[in-house]
């Protein structure tokens, strides 16, 4: 194992990846400014739905979140050019992680993936060539990297794609009702809108998604299928980019192909002036035992975390318990209605709640369909009224539909949601069963 992980190979793929990665995180940061994402998600809302336990993470006041993202963009450029690389990568990772845990109204698995990849990039020797750091300090120049630098990305993406494929193996995906629902909102798309409504297209998306996610990493690893798999990957990710508009993720995924092709090919294509390393030295650092232990712990967590919903009562599609951080991407369509009944404990007075007075339209979608968001909103109401000396109860009448099925009651309407604890590692019993008479 040690010989495998610490065997040195040419680092051309990592150097090129650093440049692309830095450019993409720069574009992600400034894109959030110019597309209005920051305004809609972090400035306009009265409060953001932080991850439970991270309520202390709140957006900066007024328009300072624009500056925050601009600084992240600068760190992205620093990563791209390899300036103060590790510090820049660490700073971006910290800032991105804060914004990730700060809100979940715009939750996206890709944001979580970017957080993980950014953290992994901190430890990569990615500034050893074609960087400001190597220019200013030639002694750090190196044409090689340990083999773990390559396989840590391959293994991470294998986990992502495999779980994404397995998660699709459930009836509503297999009978293509979910792809059909996803495509209905794309009918207005120029040229392709009507095409996306065709039944054969729904089957193509459903089963093509399962096969692509499940097979793409093995096919890229196997030399006879590598080029064909890369072409399929280009088509798949461009399709996702155009149809689902998922930010930098498709292009980041394509950039990972650098680690599957022969380093000599990458060096010839992108770094012709760079000497090619082929000595295959095994250089075991002093911290090797600690690193290997950390390596196994990290990937054990990555493998176990997406499985946790199997140990929580009921269906994750219904309860959402164990849904996040699990690579369950675009798997269901939810709609619902929720009526919040607030009662003054002292007087028994019922206080009407209009969601429009508290939440943006996007936040309301979560506050009417997702138990954890419903619970958090109840806590928010409790806190707001407590500021005025009013102790309240919050009861929720919530009915939701999953994948176009008939609506069912999600929350026990007789439970005071404001005065129950949230259970992180087990089922919350005030969420009613998915199977109801």
C-alpha positions in Angstrom: 0.0 0.0 0.0 2.8 2.4 1.0 4.7 1.7 -2.2 1.5 2.3 -4.3 0.5 5.5 -2.6 4.0 7.1 -2.5 5.3 6.0 -5.9 6.0 9.1 -7.8 4.6 9.8 -11.3 4.6 12.8 -13.6 2.6 15.7 -12.2 1.4 17.3 -15.5 -2.2 16.3 -14.9 -2.2 18.0 -11.4 -0.6 21.2 -12.7 -3.2 21.6 -15.5 -6.0 20.6 -13.1 -4.9 23.3 -10.6 -5.1 26.0 -13.3 -8.6 24.8 -14.4 -9.8 24.4 -10.9 -8.7 27.9 -9.9 -10.4 29.3 -13.0 -13.6 27.5 -12.2 -13.8 28.5 -8.5 -13.2 32.1 -9.7 -16.1 31.9 -12.1 -18.3 30.2 -9.5 -17.6 33.1 -7.1 -18.0 36.0 -9.4 -20.9 34.2 -11.1 -22.8 34.3 -7.8 -22.4 38.0 -7.8 -23.5 38.8 -11.4 -26.3 36.3 -11.7 -28.1 37.7 -8.6 -27.6 34.4 -6.6 -26.1 36.3 -3.6 -28.9 38.8 -3.6 -31.7 36.1 -3.8 -30.1 33.7 -1.4 -28.1 35.7 1.2 -29.3 39.3 1.2 -33.0 39.4 0.5 -34.1 36.6 3.0 -34.9 37.8 6.5 -32.9 34.8 7.7 -31.2 31.8 6.0 -31.8 28.2 6.9 -28.4 27.3 8.1 -27.5 23.7 8.6 -28.8 22.6 12.0 -26.0 23.2 14.5 -24.5 26.0 12.3 -27.0 28.7 13.2 -24.0 30.9 14.3 -23.0 31.1 10.7 -25.0 34.1 9.3 -24.5 36.3 6.2 -22.6 39.5 6.5 -24.8 42.6 6.9 -26.0 44.8 4.1 -24.1 44.2 0.8 -20.9 42.8 2.4 -21.6 39.3 1.0 -20.7 40.7 -2.4 -17.3 41.6 -1.1 -17.1 38.2 0.5 -17.6 36.4 -2.8 -15.3 38.8 -4.6 -12.5 37.9 -2.1 -13.3 34.2 -2.8 -12.9 35.0 -6.5 -9.5 36.5 -5.9 -8.4 33.4 -4.0 -9.6 31.4 -7.0 -7.3 33.5 -9.3 -4.4 33.0 -6.8 -5.0 29.2 -7.0 -5.0 29.3 -10.8 -1.7 31.1 -11.0 -0.2 29.3 -8.0 0.3 32.3 -5.8 0.7 31.5 -2.1 -1.1 28.3 -3.2 -1.8 26.5 0.0 -2.9 29.6 1.9 -5.1 30.7 -1.0 -6.6 27.2 -1.3 -7.1 27.0 2.5 -8.8 30.5 2.6 -11.1 29.6 -0.3 -12.0 26.3 1.3 -12.8 28.0 4.6 -14.9 30.7 3.0 -16.8 28.3 0.7 -17.5 26.0 3.6 -18.9 28.8 5.6 -21.3 29.8 2.8 -22.2 26.2 2.3 -23.3 25.6 5.9 -24.8 29.1 6.1 -27.9 28.3 4.0 -29.6 25.3 2.5 -32.5 26.9 0.5 -30.3 26.6 -2.5 -28.8 23.2 -1.4 -26.9 21.5 -4.1 -24.8 18.3 -3.9 -22.3 20.0 -6.2 -21.6 22.7 -3.6 -20.8 19.9 -1.1 -18.5 18.3 -3.6 -16.7 21.5 -4.2 -16.1 21.9 -0.5 -14.6 18.4 -0.4 -12.5 18.9 -3.4 -11.2 22.2 -2.2 -10.2 20.6 1.1 -8.3 17.9 -0.8 -6.6 20.4 -3.0 -5.0 22.1 0.1 -2.8 19.0 0.5 -1.9 18.6 -3.2 1.6 19.6 -4.3 -0.1 21.6 -7.2 2.2 24.6 -7.2 5.4 22.8 -8.0 5.5 23.9 -11.6 4.0 26.7 -13.8 3.2 28.8 -10.7 4.1 32.1 -9.2 5.3 30.2 -6.2 7.8 28.1 -8.2 8.9 31.2 -10.1 9.7 33.1 -6.9 11.2 30.0 -5.2 12.8 27.7 -7.8 13.8 25.2 -5.1 10.2 23.9 -4.9 10.1 23.0 -8.6 9.2 19.4 -9.1 8.1 17.4 -12.1 6.6 14.6 -10.1 3.9 13.9 -7.5 3.0 10.9 -5.3 0.5 8.6 -6.9 -2.0 9.3 -4.1 -2.4 12.7 -5.6 -4.0 11.1 -8.6 -6.0 8.3 -7.0 -7.5 10.5 -4.2 -9.6 12.3 -6.9 -10.4 9.1 -8.8 -11.7 7.4 -5.6 -13.7 10.5 -4.6 -15.4 10.7 -8.0 -16.0 7.0 -8.0 -17.9 7.3 -4.7 -19.9 10.3 -6.0 -20.9 8.6 -9.3 -21.6 5.2 -7.8 -23.9 6.4 -5.1 -25.6 8.7 -7.7 -26.3 5.6 -9.8 -27.5 3.4 -7.0 -29.8 6.1 -5.7 -31.7 6.1 -9.0 -32.6 2.4 -8.6 -36.1 3.0 -7.3 -39.5 2.7 -8.9 -40.3 6.3 -9.7 -37.0 6.7 -11.5 -37.2 3.3 -13.3 -40.7 4.0 -14.6 -39.4 7.4 -15.8 -42.0 9.4 -13.9 -39.2 11.5 -12.3 -37.4 12.4 -15.5 -40.8 13.3 -17.1 -41.5 15.7 -14.2 -38.0 17.2 -14.4 -38.4 17.8 -18.1 -41.9 19.4 -17.9 -40.3 22.6 -16.6 -38.0 22.7 -19.6 -40.7 22.8 -22.3 -40.1 26.4 -23.0 -36.5 25.8 -23.9 -35.6 27.0 -27.4 -35.2 24.2 -30.0 -35.0 21.4 -27.5 -38.0 22.1 -25.3 -40.4 19.8 -27.2 -37.7 17.1 -27.7 -37.4 16.9 -23.9 -41.0 16.0 -23.6 -40.7 12.8 -25.7 -41.1 9.5 -23.9 -38.0 8.0 -25.4 -36.0 11.0 -24.1 -37.3 10.3 -20.6 -36.1 6.7 -20.9 -32.8 7.9 -22.3 -32.3 10.3 -19.3 -33.4 7.7 -16.7 -31.4 4.7 -17.9 -28.6 6.7 -19.5 -28.1 8.4 -16.1 -27.9 5.1 -14.2 -25.5 3.6 -16.7 -23.3 6.6 -17.0 -23.0 7.2 -13.3 -22.4 3.5 -12.6 -19.8 2.9 -15.4 -18.0 6.1 -16.3 -15.1 5.7 -13.8 -14.3 2.1 -14.7 -14.6 2.9 -18.4 -12.2 5.8 -18.0 -9.8 3.7 -16.1 -9.7 1.0 -18.7 -7.5 2.1 -21.6 -9.5 0.4 -24.5 -12.7 2.3 -23.5 -11.1 5.5 -22.2 -11.5 7.7 -25.3 -15.1 6.6 -25.9 -15.9 7.1 -22.2 -14.5 10.6 -22.4 -16.6 11.5 -25.5 -19.7 10.2 -23.6 -18.6 12.3 -20.6 -18.4 15.4 -22.7 -21.9 14.8 -24.1 -23.4 13.9 -20.7 -21.9 16.9 -18.9 -22.7 19.4 -21.6 -26.3 18.1 -21.6 -26.5 18.7 -17.9 -25.0 22.1 -18.2 -27.5 23.2 -20.9 -30.6 21.5 -19.6 -30.2 21.7 -15.8 -27.8 24.7 -15.5 -25.7 23.3 -12.7 -22.9 25.8 -12.6 -19.3 24.7 -12.9 -19.9 21.1 -12.0 -20.0 19.7 -15.5 -16.8 21.4 -16.5 -15.1 20.4 -13.2 -16.1 16.8 -13.8 -14.6 16.9 -17.3 -11.4 18.3 -15.9 -11.0 15.1 -13.8 -10.4 13.3 -17.1 -6.8 14.7 -16.7 -6.2 12.0 -14.1 -7.3 9.1 -16.2 -5.2 9.7 -19.3 -1.5 8.9 -19.5 0.5 11.7 -17.9 2.7 11.7 -21.0 -0.3 12.6 -23.1 -1.2 15.4 -20.8 2.4 16.7 -20.8 2.6 16.7 -24.6 -0.8 18.4 -25.0 -0.5 21.1 -22.4 3.0 21.4 -21.0 5.4 20.8 -23.9 8.3 22.7 -22.3 8.0 20.7 -19.1 10.4 17.8 -18.7 8.6 14.5 -18.4 9.1 12.5 -15.2 9.4 8.7 -15.6 11.7 7.5 -12.8 9.0 5.9 -10.6 10.8 6.7 -7.4 9.1 5.6 -4.1 9.6 8.5 -1.7 8.0 7.8 1.7 7.6 10.9 3.8 8.0 11.0 7.6 4.3 11.5 8.1 3.4 8.5 5.9 1.7 6.4 8.6 -0.4 9.4 9.7 -1.3 10.2 6.1 -2.4 6.6 5.3 -4.6 6.5 8.5 -6.1 9.8 7.5 -6.6 8.6 4.0 -8.6 5.5 5.2 -10.6 7.5 7.7 -11.6 10.1 5.2 -12.8 7.6 2.6 -14.5 5.4 5.3 -16.6 8.5 6.2 -17.3 9.2 2.5 -18.5 5.6 2.0 -20.5 5.3 5.2 -22.2 8.8 5.3 -24.4 8.2 2.2 -25.6 4.9 3.7 -26.9 6.4 7.0 -30.5 6.8 5.7 -30.8 2.9 5.6 -30.5 3.0 9.4 -33.1 5.7 9.9 -36.8 4.7 10.0 -38.9 5.2 6.9 -38.2 6.3 3.3 -35.5 9.0 2.9 -37.6 10.5 0.0 -40.3 11.2 2.5 -38.4 12.2 5.7 -35.3 13.8 4.0 -33.4 12.3 7.0 -30.0 11.3 5.5 -30.7 12.9 2.2 -28.0 15.6 2.3 -24.3 14.7 1.8 -25.3 11.5 0.1 -25.1 12.2 -3.6 -28.8 11.8 -4.1 -29.0 14.2 -7.1 -32.2 15.3 -8.9 -34.1 12.2 -7.7 -37.5 13.5 -6.9 -40.0 16.3 -7.4 -41.8 17.6 -4.3 -44.7 20.0 -3.9 -46.7 20.8 -0.9 -48.8 23.1 1.2 -48.1 24.0 4.9 -50.2 26.1 7.3 -48.4 27.2 10.4 -50.7 27.8 13.4 -49.0 29.8 16.1 -50.6 29.9 19.6 -49.8 32.3 22.4 -49.3 30.0 25.4 -50.4 32.6 27.9 -53.7 33.7 26.3 -54.4 30.9 23.9 -54.7 33.4 21.1 -54.1 32.0 17.6 -51.7 34.2 15.6 -52.0 34.0 11.8 -48.8 33.4 9.9 -48.4 34.4 6.3 -45.2 32.8 4.9 -44.8 35.7 2.5 -44.1 37.9 5.5 -41.1 35.8 6.5 -39.7 33.8 3.5 -38.8 34.2 -0.1 -40.6 32.0 -2.6 -37.7 29.6 -2.8 -37.5 29.3 1.0 -41.2 28.6 1.1 -40.7 25.5 -1.1 -38.5 24.1 1.6 -40.8 25.3 4.5 -43.7 23.4 2.9 -42.0 20.1 2.0 -38.9 19.4 4.1 -39.2 18.4 7.8 -35.9 19.9 8.9 -36.7 23.3 7.3 -40.2 23.2 8.8 -38.7 22.6 12.2 -36.1 25.4 11.7 -38.8 27.8 10.7 -40.8 26.9 13.8 -37.7 27.6 15.9 -37.3 30.9 14.1 -40.9 31.9 14.9 -40.4 30.9 18.5 -37.3 33.1 18.8 -38.9 36.1 17.1 -41.9 36.0 19.4 -39.7 35.4 22.5 -37.9 38.7 21.7 -41.2 40.4 22.4 -41.9 38.4 25.6 -44.4 36.0 23.9 -44.0 32.3 24.5 -45.6 30.4 21.6 -46.5 26.9 20.3 -46.3 26.1 16.6 -48.4 23.5 15.0 -48.1 22.6 11.3 -50.7 21.2 8.9 -48.6 20.1 6.0 -49.5 18.0 3.0 -47.0 17.0 0.3 -46.9 15.2 -3.0 -43.8 13.3 -4.1 -43.3 12.7 -7.8 -46.8 13.7 -8.7 -48.5 11.2 -6.4 -51.5 12.1 -4.2 -50.8 14.4 -1.3 -50.3 12.9 2.2 -49.9 14.5 5.6 -46.2 15.0 6.4 -46.2 16.5 9.9 -48.2 15.4 12.9 -50.5 18.5 13.3 -51.0 17.8 17.0 -47.3 18.2 17.9 -45.9 21.5 18.9 -42.9 21.7 16.5 -41.4 24.7 18.2 -40.8 22.8 21.5 -39.4 19.5 20.3 -35.7 18.7 19.8 -34.3 17.8 16.4 -32.8 14.3 16.3 -29.7 14.2 14.1 -29.0 10.5 14.1 -32.4 9.0 14.4 -36.0 9.4 13.1 -38.0 12.3 14.3 -41.3 10.8 15.3 -43.4 13.9 14.6 -42.8 13.2 10.9 -45.8 10.9 10.0 -45.1 7.6 8.2 -44.9 7.7 4.4 -47.3 4.8 4.2 -50.7 6.0 5.4 -54.2 4.5 5.2 
